Every structure is written in structure tokens, then in C-alpha cells.
Amino acid sequence: MSTPVLLAVTGAPWEADVVQRTERAPGIRVVRRCVDIADVMAAAVSGQARAVLLADALPRLSGDAVAALHARGITVLALVDPTETGAPFGPEDRLSRMGIERILPADVSPSDLARAVTEAVEAGPPMSASHFGGGFVPLSPDSPIAPPLEPAGFQPGTGRLIAVWGPTGAPGRSTVAVNLAYELAAKGVPTLLADADVYGGTVAQMLGMLDETSGLAAAARSASNGSLDLIMLAKHARQVEPGLLVLTGLSRADRWTELRPAAVETIWSTARQLAPCTVVDVSFCIETDEEISFDSLAPRRNGATVVTLEEADEVIVVGTADPVGLTRVIRAIHELRAVVPSAAIRVVMNRVRSGALGGSPREAAGAALAQYAGVELAALLPFDQSAVDAAMTHGRSLSEAAKSSKLRKSFQQLAASVAKDVTAVDVAAVAT
């Protein structure tokens, strides 16, 4: 029985030769020739084919489209110009970053083409949505952009991803993410700080970056077209301190469609190559009801948050240290476990003040979290509005605006605890 295939090589200089080879390939049946990726997606939705054979320069080809095809159980193969096969940083690298695993020269023989298509269909599309296929890309010494954050002993690809998340009610997620990243960098752990809040990111404003350019959105565009590597990710980030890069978030909440889950996952995969630690500030909402209302190929507003939580090595759950905030964080932990059962959780209670949780807030919060959520309290952050105001006013972190504040010292302790885990991973990677 022949395998139904979509052929999308329109406009390629070798289009006619490929069409002839495909028609002669045993066991392959071309059910439709497509002119661009939109045509491919329309045919895929109709269920006509089990594989797509496309040209590397197909108009509007992106990692999101490849992920959507994989989600429908359709295998994607690509053809590249024979003269560019094996070229460093060539089309093969770009296509592999999009998630295309089978890449063939355009002059492949009909029998080899048939065998490649058959094997790809039998193996099926990748089970995961990971789209990063590149290796470590070092920068040249004279490169004008920020170098990869690579301390001695760091093995590219072993970087930890830490998501800072919490329930609705503004418990201070961004404050925790920003100051944790600064303190990690101060302790000698090169860090990438990213703002992935699709409802209203504030990291840029907190750090006095008032430009309209979103580093994360730019990185997402590069990820979608397969051009994101270490150099490109470093270009999109801004260096604010030695050992600290920042990917700014969306300037407006209505731009959330720019952060597609497939592209965001690619960014985090690349970030693991770039820095030992990546701290991501994500929005509160993780509802997935939108998948019921929309087609599976439609944008998902909470998709960037959910995929970040799924990819994270650790989720720091931030709550407010008062009865309402404690109730919210307990409910949020249960919601998080329902969406991401494997999440490793570290609970941080923010804005601790006398009287809100009785005479011993640590004991009260710890007992409630243990009894109703089955987790331990990791840290208490004291309520210090004057220190936070000073940092906000000057567009700086607490380490710069309020060095001796109690809140800053609490962040130092939290960073020390997180840094131990990062160091332990690096040591294990070197040992292996």
C-alpha cells in the first residue's frame, strides 16, 4: 500500500526534477502539490496525507507549522539544495531547529527517497515538542554582542530553567524573579532573566528599560523561522550586569500571539546552552479551556506559561503571607499539579508582616502548606515597602537600591539555596 504524501517544493530551482523523482519513487503517492505552508496546513487538516515533503525555502515555513503538523501525526521531511548539504550554519541547521529531523539532498534517488519517507512514517513524528537541533555555537573573540554566559565547568545544554509563578492577586512574581536573578549573578552563577508574562510583563519597567522592543518576542520570531542559536539569542538579550542577561517581555498584552508554545520551548532549549541558570517570570493563568473552544492549531494565550512550567526544572511558587494569599497559593499548587504533575515546587511567601498570620508566620504558613498542599515552605520574604519603592523609583534591583534591607538579605539566602542546586547539576555534568 502506497504512502500518501504532500509535496511542497514550488519555486525551488530543482522543482521539476524532484516531482519526477517523487512520481517514480516506489510506495509513495503524491496526493496534492502545495504552493506554501498555508496550503500544506489546509491539506493536513483534511487528513489526506501521512507525510509532507517540502523545500527548505518554502514560503512561511516555521517551527510552529512543523509542530502543528507533528501534532496531527504527520511526518515532515525536507529537501535542500545539494550544493548546500553539510554546510555549517546552512539550511540543514535551520530546518533541524524547526523540528524537522529528516533532511535529504534534492538530488536523492527515487529509491532512497521512498525508503526515507517509509522509515519516517513508520517511526512517526517526534513525541516531544522540542525543536532545538543545534549544538553549542561559540562566539568569536571579536564578536560585538554579549558572549554566552559560560563559567568554568559549565556544560552547554545542562543549564537549569527556573519558572517564577504564582496565583492571581499580584503576589510579587516579578519582584522575586528580578531580584533572584540579580543575586544569582552576584554569587557567580551567570543567569538569563526572561519576562514571559503574557498578561502584563513588568521586568523591563522594573529595570528602567522603557524601550518598545521585546527581546523575547524577537527570539520567538527567530525560533519560528529556525534561525535561533546561541549567537542570535545573545543578540536579542540585553546585558545589565556582568553575568546577567535580560530578555524583555511584551510591551503590550495584546501581543500575546507572538509567543507561540513551540517557539517558547525552543527558546528555553537554547537558553540551557547559553547560561547555567535561566529565571523566567510567567503569568498566573494556566487554564487550558481555550483548547475546547478553538481548533488545536489556533493560538493559545496560556500556552507560553504552560510550556514554561512543563520545561522548568523547578517552579518557584510565590504567594502573599496573609490568610487570603495563603489560601490562593494552596489552591494554585493543586492547579499546577493538575496541569504539570511532574513540577518540582519551591514555595516562597512574600510580604511577611507581623500579625497577618499570627505571631509565628513561618510556623503558620508551613503548617498550612504541609497539611493542605503537601509541600514545605522554602522561604519567607519580609514586607519592606520602602526598599521596593526605592528599587522601583531608580529602576534598579534591591542589591543596588537597598543593599542592607532585610528583604535583600532574604533574597540572598534564597539565591544561595537555588545556587546550590545549579552547582550540583554542573558538577554532575562534568563528572559524566
C-alpha positions as CSV (number, residue, x, y, z in Angstrom):
1,M,0.0,0.0,0.0
2,S,1.4,3.4,-1.0
3,T,2.0,6.2,1.5
4,P,0.1,9.4,0.7
5,V,2.4,12.4,0.6
6,L,2.0,16.1,0.3
7,L,4.6,17.7,-2.0
8,A,5.5,21.3,-1.4
9,V,8.6,22.3,-3.5
10,T,7.0,25.1,-5.6
11,G,9.5,27.7,-6.7
12,A,12.6,25.6,-5.9
13,P,15.1,25.6,-8.8
14,W,15.1,21.8,-8.8
15,E,11.2,21.5,-8.5
16,A,10.7,19.7,-11.8
17,D,13.4,17.1,-11.0
18,V,12.0,16.4,-7.6
19,V,8.5,16.0,-8.9
20,Q,9.7,13.4,-11.4
21,R,11.8,11.5,-8.8
22,T,8.8,11.5,-6.4
23,E,6.5,10.1,-9.0
24,R,9.0,7.3,-9.7
25,A,9.6,6.5,-6.1
26,P,8.1,3.1,-5.2
27,G,5.5,3.1,-2.4
28,I,4.8,6.9,-2.5
29,R,1.7,8.5,-3.8
30,V,1.6,12.3,-4.1
31,V,-2.0,13.3,-3.2
32,R,-1.5,17.0,-3.5
33,R,1.1,19.6,-4.6
34,C,1.1,22.7,-2.3
35,V,2.4,26.2,-3.0
36,D,3.1,27.3,0.6
37,I,2.8,26.3,4.2
38,A,-0.8,27.5,4.4
39,D,-1.7,25.2,1.6
40,V,0.1,22.4,3.4
41,M,-1.8,23.0,6.6
42,A,-5.2,23.1,4.8
43,A,-4.4,19.7,3.2
44,A,-3.1,18.3,6.5
45,V,-6.4,19.2,8.3
46,S,-8.3,17.3,5.7
47,G,-6.4,14.1,6.6
48,Q,-5.2,13.4,3.1
49,A,-1.6,12.5,3.9
50,R,0.7,10.9,6.4
51,A,3.9,12.8,5.4
52,V,5.0,16.1,3.9
53,L,7.9,16.5,1.6
54,L,8.9,20.2,1.4
55,A,11.6,22.5,0.1
56,D,13.8,24.3,2.6
57,A,12.8,27.7,1.2
58,L,9.0,27.1,1.3
59,P,7.3,30.4,1.9
60,R,6.1,30.9,5.5
61,L,7.6,27.8,6.8
62,S,8.1,28.0,10.6
63,G,8.7,25.9,13.7
64,D,5.1,26.5,14.7
65,A,3.8,25.0,11.5
66,V,6.1,21.9,11.9
67,A,4.9,21.4,15.5
68,A,1.3,21.7,14.3
69,L,1.9,19.0,11.6
70,H,3.6,16.7,14.1
71,A,0.6,17.2,16.4
72,R,-1.6,15.8,13.7
73,G,0.6,12.8,13.3
74,I,2.1,13.9,10.0
75,T,5.8,13.3,9.4
76,V,7.8,16.2,7.9
77,L,10.8,15.7,5.6
78,A,12.7,18.5,3.9
79,L,14.8,18.7,0.7
80,V,17.8,21.1,0.4
81,D,20.0,22.2,-2.4
82,P,22.7,19.5,-2.9
83,T,25.4,22.2,-3.0
84,E,24.4,23.4,0.5
85,T,24.3,19.9,2.1
86,G,26.6,19.8,5.1
87,A,27.3,23.5,5.1
88,P,28.0,24.9,8.6
89,F,25.1,27.1,9.7
90,G,23.3,26.2,6.5
91,P,19.7,25.2,5.8
92,E,20.1,21.9,7.5
93,D,20.8,23.6,10.8
94,R,17.9,25.9,10.4
95,L,15.5,23.1,9.5
96,S,16.6,21.0,12.3
97,R,15.9,23.8,14.8
98,M,12.4,23.9,13.4
99,G,12.0,20.2,14.4
100,I,12.5,18.6,11.0
101,E,14.6,15.5,11.7
102,R,14.7,14.0,8.2
103,I,16.6,16.3,5.7
104,L,17.6,15.0,2.3
105,P,19.5,16.4,-0.7
106,A,17.2,17.4,-3.6
107,D,19.0,15.0,-5.9
108,V,18.2,12.0,-3.8
109,S,17.4,8.9,-5.8
110,P,13.7,7.7,-6.1
111,S,14.5,4.5,-4.1
112,D,16.3,6.4,-1.3
113,L,13.5,8.9,-1.2
114,A,10.9,6.1,-0.9
115,R,13.0,4.4,1.9
116,A,13.4,7.7,3.8
117,V,9.7,8.5,3.6
118,T,8.7,5.0,4.7
119,E,11.0,4.9,7.6
120,A,10.0,8.4,8.8
121,V,6.3,7.4,8.6
122,E,6.9,4.2,10.5
123,A,8.8,6.0,13.2
124,G,6.2,8.7,13.4
125,P,6.7,12.4,14.3
126,P,8.7,13.3,17.4
127,M,6.8,12.6,20.7
128,S,8.0,15.8,22.3
129,A,7.6,19.3,21.0
130,S,11.2,20.1,21.3
131,H,12.6,21.9,18.3
132,F,16.2,22.7,19.1
133,G,18.5,20.7,17.0
134,G,21.7,22.7,17.0
135,G,24.9,22.2,19.0
136,F,27.0,24.6,21.0
137,V,27.9,27.7,18.9
138,P,30.9,29.6,20.3
139,L,31.3,33.3,19.6
140,S,34.4,34.7,18.0
141,P,36.6,36.8,20.3
142,D,35.8,40.0,18.4
143,S,32.0,39.5,18.4
144,P,30.2,42.7,19.2
145,I,27.4,41.1,21.1
146,A,27.2,39.6,24.6
147,P,29.1,36.3,24.9
148,P,27.4,33.1,26.2
149,L,27.3,33.0,29.9
150,E,29.7,30.1,30.4
151,P,31.7,29.8,33.6
152,A,34.3,27.2,34.1
153,G,32.8,23.7,34.4
154,F,29.5,24.6,32.7
155,Q,28.5,22.0,30.2
156,P,26.3,23.6,27.4
157,G,22.8,22.1,27.5
158,T,22.8,21.5,31.3
159,G,21.5,24.9,32.3
160,R,18.6,24.9,34.7
161,L,15.3,26.6,33.9
162,I,13.5,28.1,36.9
163,A,10.0,29.4,36.4
164,V,8.7,32.0,38.9
165,W,4.9,31.6,39.1
166,G,2.1,32.2,41.4
167,P,-1.7,32.8,41.7
168,T,-3.7,35.8,40.8
169,G,-3.6,38.8,43.1
170,A,-0.1,40.2,42.3
171,P,1.9,38.3,45.0
172,G,5.2,39.7,43.7
173,R,6.3,37.2,41.0
174,S,8.2,39.8,39.0
175,T,9.9,41.2,42.2
176,V,11.0,37.7,43.1
177,A,12.2,36.8,39.5
178,V,14.2,40.0,39.1
179,N,16.0,40.0,42.5
180,L,16.6,36.3,42.4
181,A,18.3,36.6,39.0
182,Y,20.4,39.5,40.3
183,E,21.5,37.7,43.4
184,L,22.4,34.5,41.4
185,A,24.6,36.6,39.1
186,A,26.2,38.3,42.2
187,K,27.0,34.8,43.5
188,G,28.9,33.9,40.3
189,V,26.1,32.0,38.6
190,P,25.7,33.5,35.1
191,T,22.0,34.0,34.6
192,L,19.5,34.8,31.9
193,L,16.3,36.6,33.1
194,A,13.3,36.4,30.8
195,D,9.9,38.0,31.1
196,A,7.2,35.6,29.6
197,D,4.2,37.2,31.3
198,V,1.6,37.4,28.5
199,Y,-0.9,39.4,30.6
200,G,1.4,42.3,31.6
201,G,5.1,41.8,31.9
202,T,6.9,44.4,34.0
203,V,10.6,43.3,34.1
204,A,11.7,46.0,31.6
205,Q,10.0,48.7,33.6
206,M,11.4,47.5,36.9
207,L,14.9,47.7,35.4
208,G,14.4,51.1,33.7
209,M,14.2,49.6,30.2
210,L,11.4,51.7,28.6
211,D,12.0,50.8,25.0
212,E,9.3,49.1,23.0
213,T,11.4,46.2,21.7
214,S,10.6,42.8,23.2
215,G,13.7,40.6,23.3
216,L,11.6,37.5,24.0
217,A,9.2,38.2,21.0
218,A,12.2,38.7,18.8
219,A,13.7,35.5,20.0
220,A,10.3,33.8,19.3
221,R,10.4,35.0,15.7
222,S,13.9,33.7,15.2
223,A,12.8,30.3,16.8
224,S,9.8,30.1,14.4
225,N,12.0,30.6,11.3
226,G,14.7,28.3,12.5
227,S,17.4,30.9,12.9
228,L,17.7,30.9,16.7
229,D,21.0,29.8,18.0
230,L,23.3,31.0,20.9
231,I,24.5,34.0,18.9
232,M,21.0,35.1,18.0
233,L,19.7,34.6,21.5
234,A,22.5,36.6,22.9
235,K,21.7,39.4,20.3
236,H,18.1,39.5,21.5
237,A,19.1,39.8,25.2
238,R,20.5,42.8,27.0
239,Q,23.3,42.7,29.4
240,V,22.5,44.7,32.5
241,E,25.2,43.3,34.9
242,P,28.3,41.1,34.5
243,G,26.9,37.6,34.2
244,L,23.3,38.8,33.8
245,L,21.3,39.0,30.5
246,V,17.7,40.0,30.2
247,L,15.1,39.1,27.6
248,T,12.5,41.8,27.9
249,G,8.8,40.9,27.6
250,L,5.9,42.0,25.6
251,S,5.3,45.8,25.5
252,R,1.5,45.3,25.2
253,A,-0.7,42.4,26.5
254,D,-2.4,42.2,23.1
255,R,0.8,40.9,21.5
256,W,0.5,37.6,23.3
257,T,0.1,35.7,19.9
258,E,3.8,36.3,19.3
259,L,4.7,33.8,22.0
260,R,3.7,30.5,20.5
261,P,4.4,27.5,22.7
262,A,6.6,25.8,20.1
263,A,8.8,28.9,19.8
264,V,9.0,29.4,23.5
265,E,10.1,25.9,24.1
266,T,12.9,26.4,21.5
267,I,14.0,29.5,23.3
268,W,14.3,27.6,26.6
269,S,16.2,24.8,25.0
270,T,18.7,27.3,23.6
271,A,18.9,29.1,26.9
272,R,20.1,25.9,28.5
273,Q,23.0,26.1,26.1
274,L,23.6,29.8,26.9
275,A,23.6,30.0,30.7
276,P,23.8,27.8,33.8
277,C,20.6,29.3,35.1
278,T,17.6,30.8,33.4
279,V,14.9,32.6,35.5
280,V,11.6,33.1,33.8
281,D,8.8,35.3,35.1
282,V,5.5,33.8,33.9
283,S,1.9,34.9,34.2
284,F,-0.6,33.5,36.7
285,C,-3.1,31.8,34.4
286,I,-2.7,28.2,33.4
287,E,-6.2,27.4,32.3
288,T,-6.4,25.2,29.2
289,D,-10.2,25.6,28.5
290,E,-9.2,27.5,25.3
291,E,-8.4,24.2,23.7
292,I,-12.0,23.2,23.9
293,S,-13.2,26.4,22.3
294,F,-10.7,26.6,19.5
295,D,-9.1,24.4,16.9
296,S,-5.9,22.8,18.1
297,L,-3.9,24.9,15.6
298,A,-5.3,28.2,17.0
299,P,-3.1,30.3,19.3
300,R,-3.3,29.6,23.0
301,R,-2.8,32.6,25.3
302,N,-1.7,30.5,28.2
303,G,0.4,28.2,26.1
304,A,3.6,30.1,26.8
305,T,3.1,29.8,30.5
306,V,2.1,26.1,30.5
307,V,5.1,25.1,28.3
308,T,7.5,27.1,30.5
309,L,6.2,25.3,33.6
310,E,6.4,21.9,31.8
311,E,10.0,22.6,30.8
312,A,11.1,24.1,34.1
313,D,13.5,22.1,36.3
314,E,11.9,24.0,39.3
315,V,8.9,26.1,39.8
316,I,9.1,28.8,42.5
317,V,5.5,29.4,43.6
318,V,5.1,32.9,45.0
319,G,2.3,33.7,47.5
320,T,1.3,36.5,49.8
321,A,1.8,35.9,53.5
322,D,-1.8,36.6,54.7
323,P,-4.9,34.4,55.0
324,V,-6.2,35.2,51.5
325,G,-2.8,34.8,49.9
326,L,-2.1,31.6,51.7
327,T,-5.5,30.2,50.5
328,R,-4.8,31.2,47.0
329,V,-1.3,29.7,46.9
330,I,-2.6,26.4,48.2
331,R,-5.3,26.2,45.5
332,A,-2.7,27.3,42.9
333,I,-0.4,24.4,43.9
334,H,-3.2,21.9,43.3
335,E,-3.9,23.6,39.9
336,L,-0.3,23.4,39.0
337,R,-0.1,19.7,39.8
338,A,-3.2,19.1,37.7
339,V,-1.6,20.7,34.7
340,V,2.1,19.8,35.3
341,P,2.1,16.7,37.6
342,S,5.9,16.4,37.5
343,A,6.6,20.0,38.6
344,A,9.3,20.4,41.3
345,I,7.9,23.1,43.6
346,R,9.6,25.6,45.9
347,V,7.2,27.8,47.8
348,V,8.1,31.4,48.7
349,M,5.8,33.5,50.8
350,N,6.1,37.2,50.1
351,R,5.2,40.4,52.1
352,V,5.5,38.8,55.5
353,R,4.4,41.2,58.2
354,S,3.5,40.9,61.9
355,G,0.0,39.9,62.7
356,A,-1.1,38.8,59.3
357,L,-0.5,35.1,60.1
358,G,-0.2,35.4,63.9
359,G,2.8,35.6,66.0
360,S,4.8,33.0,64.1
361,P,4.2,33.3,60.4
362,R,6.7,30.7,59.4
363,E,5.0,28.0,61.6
364,A,1.5,29.1,60.5
365,A,2.3,29.1,56.8
366,G,4.4,26.0,57.0
367,A,1.7,24.0,58.8
368,A,-1.0,25.1,56.3
369,L,1.2,24.3,53.3
370,A,2.1,20.9,54.7
371,Q,-1.4,19.9,55.7
372,Y,-3.3,21.2,52.6
373,A,-0.8,21.1,49.8
374,G,1.8,18.6,50.9
375,V,4.8,20.9,50.4
376,E,7.3,22.6,52.6
377,L,7.8,26.3,52.9
378,A,11.1,27.3,51.4
379,A,11.5,31.0,52.2
380,L,9.8,34.0,53.8
381,L,10.3,37.4,52.3
382,P,9.6,40.3,54.8
383,F,7.3,43.1,53.8
384,D,9.7,46.1,53.1
385,Q,7.8,48.6,51.0
386,S,10.4,51.3,51.4
387,A,13.1,49.1,49.9
388,V,10.8,48.0,47.0
389,D,9.8,51.7,46.3
390,A,13.5,52.7,46.2
391,A,14.3,50.0,43.7
392,M,11.2,50.9,41.6
393,T,12.0,54.6,41.6
394,H,15.5,54.2,40.3
395,G,14.8,51.2,38.0
396,R,17.3,49.0,39.9
397,S,17.4,45.8,41.9
398,L,17.4,45.6,45.6
399,S,21.1,44.8,45.5
400,E,21.7,48.2,44.0
401,A,19.0,50.4,45.6
402,A,18.6,48.8,49.1
403,K,21.7,46.8,49.8
404,S,21.3,46.5,53.5
405,S,17.5,45.9,53.6
406,K,16.1,42.8,55.2
407,L,14.3,41.9,52.0
408,R,17.5,42.0,50.1
409,K,19.2,39.7,52.6
410,S,16.3,37.3,52.3
411,F,16.8,37.2,48.6
412,Q,20.5,36.5,49.1
413,Q,19.5,33.4,51.2
414,L,17.0,32.3,48.6
415,A,19.6,32.7,45.8
416,A,22.2,30.7,47.9
417,S,19.7,27.8,48.1
418,V,19.0,27.9,44.4
419,A,22.7,28.2,43.5
420,K,23.5,25.0,45.4
421,D,21.1,23.1,43.0
422,V,22.7,24.8,40.0
423,T,26.2,23.9,41.1
424,A,25.2,20.3,41.9
425,V,23.9,19.9,38.4
426,D,27.1,21.3,36.9
427,V,29.3,19.1,39.0
428,A,27.3,16.0,37.9
429,A,27.5,17.0,34.3
430,V,31.3,17.4,34.5
431,A,31.6,14.0,36.2
432,T,29.7,12.3,33.4
